[in-house]
Amino acid sequence: MSNSAQRDAPDARDARDESARAADTDRIQLAQLLAYAAEQGRLQLKDYEDRLAKAYAATTYRELDDLRADLPGAPISPRRGGNVNPAPSMLLLALLSGFQRRGRWNVPKKLTTFTFWGSGVVDLRYADFTSTEVDIHAISIMGAQSILLPPEVNVEIHGRGVMGGFDQSVVGHGTPGAPKVKIHGFSFWGGVGIKRKARRARREQSS
């Protein structure tokens, strides 16, 4: 191989890599990086949400790399492809008590929430998704719980209320490519509230 060919080979490989199709793992990883940058104040809320929507819709590595190019020193190193590694399944339980999941936390692929004479809040607006689909099994018996969704996720609901309420729909539509949250379960003399809620800027997140 000539010296010219040897010099051109890495560039050709880089070009092929950048134009290759990105995997779900790469989009999830970038979403986590953007959340970290927003938490650290490197991205304003609008910029963060704009980039997040583009990240979920991205199909190539070039598109993803462009979205992270001005975020040096990120704690998450880029990885090409690979299988999605969801967080372990989780049970949130409130028996004559309450639970809350707010702020940044790892959303598992499978989440069960149960309230009995208690209350609970599951806030997904600032959380890190670890899979492209999340299955939430929500049960309320003489209790109440609220599930707060960020604007970009896609939602599918199958639940029922017996002498109680179980929200069947949410306002607005998700972003193509964003995670899908499937919510099912029931309430008995209780309620399961599900709604989209806008994120707040960092200085407003205390409420």
Secondary structure by P-SEA (a helix, b strand, c coil): ccaaaaaaaaaaaaaaaaaccccaaaaaaaaaaaaaaaaaccccaaaaaaaaaaaaacccaaaaaaaaccccccccccccccccccccbbbbbbcccccccccccccccbbbbbbcccbbbbbcccbbbcccbbbbbbbbcccbbbbbbcccbbbbbbbccccbbbbcccccccccccbbbbbbbccccbbbbbbbbbbbccccccc
